[in-house]
């Protein structure tokens, strides 16, 4: 495996860990957290990997109010 692939796999592992920790964060906030942790990544790269890995932000459980 090339160095780039190994680095990308480490990045994806970090993304998945952050997604577990902060379940409601999307790819933009996750990218910001990765940058804070020292990774040199931009939002587009994180978004591409996010989609490739099938990561999603859980939907809001919208409750309908009663009609009054």
Secondary structure as UniProt FT lines:
FT   HELIX           3..21
FT   TURN            23..24
FT   HELIX           27..36
FT   TURN            37..38
FT   HELIX           43..53
//
